[in-house]
Amino acid sequence: MTEVLPAEAIVSTRLSRKGPLIDETYTAFQHWDLAGTMEANLIRLAEENPFGAKSERWLREVTRTLSSRFRSARIRPLVLLAQAGCPLDVWKLCLLWHLGRRDLLYYRFSTDWLYTAYRSGVYALRTQDLLDFVLEITRGKLDKASKISEYGAKRLARDLLMAAALFGLIEGNVVRTFAHRPLQSTSFLYVAQAIADTTGQGRVLIDSADWRLFLLSPEDVEREFHELHQFQKVSLETAGSVVNLRLPAKSLDDYAEMVAWKRSWNA
């Protein structure tokens, strides 16, 4: 069970129901004006409809979800990468960190249930296997009811699994399995910089529960840092539990600016 939960996370079955909206968010941020306010950008997006939404209703749902999901988030790094042409497969894993930090239901599902299943060697992932966990994480946390309905629990379980599939963590339809896709270095370092900004560097960064969003253990993270150290992308020195780690930038904003300027997504 995750001990430290993101301070900015909210419980919202609506966010789970709408899904991550990866393509729509990428398009929105490609057209985002960083000098403008959230409200001004959403009004303009609704007027211009760069998503190609076929109905006013869906257009409103997209802009409303963007507002709920990113109102308190630092979106500048995501905007910089989207506008610099970062490939969607790389960019969406950067998005996953922000989404997880905001959506408590997905964060608990991913860091507690999905990660545990992955580490336990579970092969098949079915909606019904998730129902008890959904009941646990929603009990007493929903606005209009103390307990989610049976239908609501099944729908939420299905939505959570679908989100993980859209991010490429699992695959399949009725019976889902883990996809075993490595995190590319650009996405990995983006997440590392984000965690460092939030919790600090060194051992606390390596041990952060946020890495579970990507199914990575502390051992996986440390191994990746050692490989990046060999390619001189980070500086890493370890002595027992002491970790001296220097990332490529001072902050997530600086890292996003550096990568966007170089446009070296897979290096």
C-alpha positions as CSV (number, residue, x, y, z in Angstrom):
1,M,0.0,0.0,0.0
2,T,1.4,3.4,-1.0
3,E,2.3,5.3,2.1
4,V,2.8,8.8,0.7
5,L,0.1,10.1,-1.7
6,P,0.4,13.1,-3.9
7,A,-0.8,16.2,-2.2
8,E,-2.5,17.5,-5.4
9,A,-4.4,14.2,-6.1
10,I,-8.2,14.2,-6.1
11,V,-10.8,11.5,-6.1
12,S,-12.8,11.8,-9.3
13,T,-14.6,8.9,-11.0
14,R,-15.3,11.4,-13.8
15,L,-11.6,11.6,-14.7
16,S,-11.4,7.9,-14.8
17,R,-14.5,7.7,-16.9
18,K,-13.2,10.2,-19.5
19,G,-9.9,8.4,-19.7
20,P,-6.4,10.0,-20.1
21,L,-7.4,11.8,-23.4
22,I,-3.8,11.4,-24.6
23,D,-4.3,12.6,-28.2
24,E,-6.6,15.4,-27.2
25,T,-4.2,16.7,-24.5
26,Y,-1.3,16.5,-26.9
27,T,-3.2,18.5,-29.5
28,A,-4.3,21.0,-26.9
29,F,-0.8,21.6,-25.7
30,Q,0.5,22.0,-29.2
31,H,-1.9,24.9,-29.5
32,W,-1.4,26.2,-26.0
33,D,-0.4,29.8,-25.3
34,L,1.9,29.8,-22.3
35,A,1.4,33.5,-21.8
36,G,-2.3,33.1,-21.5
37,T,-4.4,31.9,-18.6
38,M,-6.0,28.4,-18.3
39,E,-9.4,29.9,-18.9
40,A,-8.3,31.9,-22.0
41,N,-6.7,28.9,-23.5
42,L,-9.7,26.6,-22.9
43,I,-12.1,29.2,-24.4
44,R,-9.9,29.5,-27.5
45,L,-9.6,25.8,-27.9
46,A,-13.4,25.5,-27.7
47,E,-13.7,28.1,-30.4
48,E,-11.1,26.7,-32.7
49,N,-11.7,23.0,-32.1
50,P,-8.2,21.7,-33.1
51,F,-9.3,18.3,-31.9
52,G,-11.8,17.9,-34.7
53,A,-14.6,17.1,-32.2
54,K,-17.8,16.2,-34.1
55,S,-20.1,17.6,-31.4
56,E,-20.3,20.5,-29.1
57,R,-21.0,18.1,-26.2
58,W,-17.7,16.2,-26.7
59,L,-15.8,19.4,-27.2
60,R,-17.1,20.7,-23.8
61,E,-16.2,17.3,-22.2
62,V,-12.6,17.6,-23.4
63,T,-12.1,21.2,-22.2
64,R,-13.8,20.5,-18.9
65,T,-11.6,17.5,-18.3
66,L,-8.5,19.4,-19.2
67,S,-9.5,22.1,-16.7
68,S,-10.1,19.5,-13.9
69,R,-6.9,17.6,-14.6
70,F,-4.4,20.4,-15.1
71,R,-5.8,23.4,-13.2
72,S,-3.2,23.0,-10.4
73,A,-0.5,21.3,-12.5
74,R,2.7,22.7,-13.9
75,I,1.9,22.1,-17.6
76,R,4.7,24.2,-19.1
77,P,7.1,21.2,-19.5
78,L,4.5,19.2,-21.3
79,V,3.6,22.2,-23.5
80,L,7.2,22.8,-24.4
81,L,7.7,19.2,-25.5
82,A,4.5,19.0,-27.4
83,Q,5.2,22.2,-29.3
84,A,8.8,21.0,-30.1
85,G,7.4,17.9,-31.8
86,C,8.1,15.3,-29.2
87,P,6.8,11.9,-30.5
88,L,3.5,11.0,-28.9
89,D,4.8,7.6,-27.6
90,V,7.6,9.5,-25.7
91,W,5.4,12.4,-24.6
92,K,2.5,10.3,-23.3
93,L,4.7,8.7,-20.7
94,C,5.7,12.2,-19.5
95,L,1.9,12.9,-19.3
96,L,1.4,9.8,-17.3
97,W,3.4,11.2,-14.3
98,H,1.2,14.3,-14.3
99,L,-2.0,12.4,-14.7
100,G,-1.1,10.0,-11.9
101,R,-0.2,12.8,-9.5
102,R,-3.6,14.4,-10.0
103,D,-5.9,11.3,-10.3
104,L,-5.9,9.5,-6.9
105,L,-7.9,6.6,-8.1
106,Y,-5.5,5.9,-10.9
107,Y,-2.5,6.5,-8.7
108,R,-3.7,4.0,-6.1
109,F,-4.7,1.5,-8.8
110,S,-1.3,1.8,-10.6
111,T,1.1,2.0,-7.7
112,D,-0.6,-0.5,-5.4
113,W,-2.7,-3.0,-7.4
114,L,-1.1,-3.0,-10.9
115,Y,2.5,-2.8,-9.7
116,T,1.9,-5.5,-7.1
117,A,0.3,-7.8,-9.8
118,Y,3.3,-7.1,-12.1
119,R,5.9,-7.9,-9.4
120,S,4.0,-11.0,-8.4
121,G,4.1,-12.5,-11.9
122,V,0.4,-12.3,-12.5
123,Y,-0.3,-13.1,-16.2
124,A,-3.9,-12.4,-16.9
125,L,-5.6,-9.1,-15.7
126,R,-9.4,-9.2,-15.6
127,T,-11.9,-6.6,-14.6
128,Q,-13.4,-8.8,-11.9
129,D,-10.0,-9.3,-10.3
130,L,-9.9,-5.5,-9.6
131,L,-13.4,-5.1,-8.0
132,D,-12.4,-5.6,-4.4
133,F,-9.6,-3.1,-4.7
134,V,-11.9,-0.6,-6.4
135,L,-14.4,-1.0,-3.5
136,E,-11.6,-0.4,-1.0
137,I,-10.1,2.8,-2.6
138,T,-13.5,4.4,-3.1
139,R,-15.2,3.5,0.2
140,G,-16.2,6.8,1.9
141,K,-14.6,9.0,-0.7
142,L,-17.4,9.5,-3.2
143,D,-19.4,12.7,-3.0
144,K,-22.9,11.3,-3.3
145,A,-22.5,7.8,-1.8
146,S,-20.5,6.1,0.8
147,K,-20.2,3.0,-1.3
148,I,-19.9,2.6,-5.1
149,S,-22.5,0.6,-6.8
150,E,-21.8,-2.8,-8.3
151,Y,-22.1,-1.4,-11.8
152,G,-20.0,1.6,-10.9
153,A,-17.3,-0.6,-9.5
154,K,-17.2,-2.7,-12.7
155,R,-17.1,0.4,-14.9
156,L,-14.3,2.0,-12.8
157,A,-12.2,-1.2,-12.9
158,R,-12.7,-1.3,-16.6
159,D,-11.8,2.3,-17.0
160,L,-8.6,2.0,-15.0
161,L,-7.4,-1.0,-17.0
162,M,-8.2,0.8,-20.2
163,A,-6.1,3.8,-19.1
164,A,-3.1,1.6,-18.3
165,A,-3.6,0.0,-21.8
166,L,-3.6,3.4,-23.5
167,F,-0.3,4.2,-21.9
168,G,1.1,1.0,-23.1
169,L,1.6,-0.7,-19.8
170,I,-0.8,-3.6,-20.6
171,E,-2.3,-5.0,-23.7
172,G,-5.2,-7.2,-24.9
173,N,-8.9,-6.8,-24.7
174,V,-11.0,-9.1,-22.5
175,V,-8.0,-10.7,-20.9
176,R,-5.1,-8.2,-20.5
177,T,-1.5,-8.9,-20.0
178,F,1.6,-6.8,-19.2
179,A,3.3,-5.3,-22.2
180,H,6.9,-5.2,-21.0
181,R,7.9,-2.0,-22.9
182,P,11.0,-0.2,-21.6
183,L,10.8,3.5,-20.6
184,Q,12.8,5.5,-23.1
185,S,15.5,7.7,-21.7
186,T,13.8,11.0,-22.5
187,S,10.7,9.9,-20.6
188,F,12.7,8.4,-17.8
189,L,14.7,11.5,-17.2
190,Y,11.6,13.7,-17.5
191,V,10.0,11.6,-14.7
192,A,13.2,11.7,-12.7
193,Q,13.4,15.5,-12.9
194,A,9.7,15.7,-11.9
195,I,10.2,13.5,-8.9
196,A,13.3,15.4,-7.9
197,D,11.4,18.7,-8.0
198,T,8.7,17.1,-5.8
199,T,10.7,15.1,-3.2
200,G,14.4,15.7,-3.8
201,Q,17.2,13.7,-5.2
202,G,19.4,10.8,-4.1
203,R,17.8,7.7,-2.5
204,V,14.5,9.3,-1.9
205,L,14.2,9.8,-5.7
206,I,15.1,6.2,-6.5
207,D,12.7,4.8,-3.9
208,S,9.8,7.1,-4.9
209,A,6.4,5.3,-5.3
210,D,5.8,7.4,-8.4
211,W,8.1,5.0,-10.4
212,R,5.4,2.4,-9.8
213,L,3.2,4.3,-12.3
214,F,5.6,2.8,-14.9
215,L,5.9,-0.6,-13.1
216,L,9.5,0.2,-12.2
217,S,11.1,-1.0,-8.9
218,P,13.9,0.9,-7.0
219,E,16.3,-1.7,-8.4
220,D,15.0,-1.0,-12.0
221,V,15.4,2.7,-11.4
222,E,18.9,2.4,-10.0
223,R,20.0,0.1,-12.8
224,E,18.7,2.6,-15.4
225,F,20.6,5.4,-13.7
226,H,23.8,3.4,-13.8
227,E,23.3,2.9,-17.6
228,L,22.7,6.6,-18.1
229,H,25.8,7.3,-16.1
230,Q,27.8,5.2,-18.5
231,F,26.5,7.4,-21.3
232,Q,27.3,10.5,-19.3
233,K,23.7,11.6,-19.2
234,V,23.6,11.7,-15.4
235,S,26.3,11.5,-12.7
236,L,25.7,8.7,-10.2
237,E,27.9,7.6,-7.2
238,T,26.6,5.0,-4.7
239,A,28.1,3.7,-1.5
240,G,25.7,1.4,0.3
241,S,22.5,3.4,1.1
242,V,24.2,6.7,0.2
243,V,23.4,7.9,-3.3
244,N,25.0,11.0,-5.0
245,L,23.0,11.7,-8.1
246,R,23.2,14.7,-10.4
247,L,20.5,15.0,-13.1
248,P,21.0,16.8,-16.4
249,A,19.1,19.9,-15.4
250,K,18.3,21.9,-12.3
251,S,14.5,21.5,-12.7
252,L,11.8,19.9,-14.8
253,D,11.2,23.2,-16.6
254,D,14.9,23.4,-17.5
255,Y,15.0,19.8,-18.6
256,A,12.0,20.3,-20.9
257,E,13.6,23.4,-22.4
258,M,16.9,21.6,-23.0
259,V,15.2,18.6,-24.6
260,A,12.8,20.7,-26.7
261,W,15.8,22.8,-28.0
262,K,17.9,19.7,-28.9
263,R,14.9,17.7,-30.1
264,S,16.8,14.5,-29.2
265,W,13.9,12.3,-28.1
266,N,15.5,8.9,-28.0
267,A,19.1,9.6,-27.4
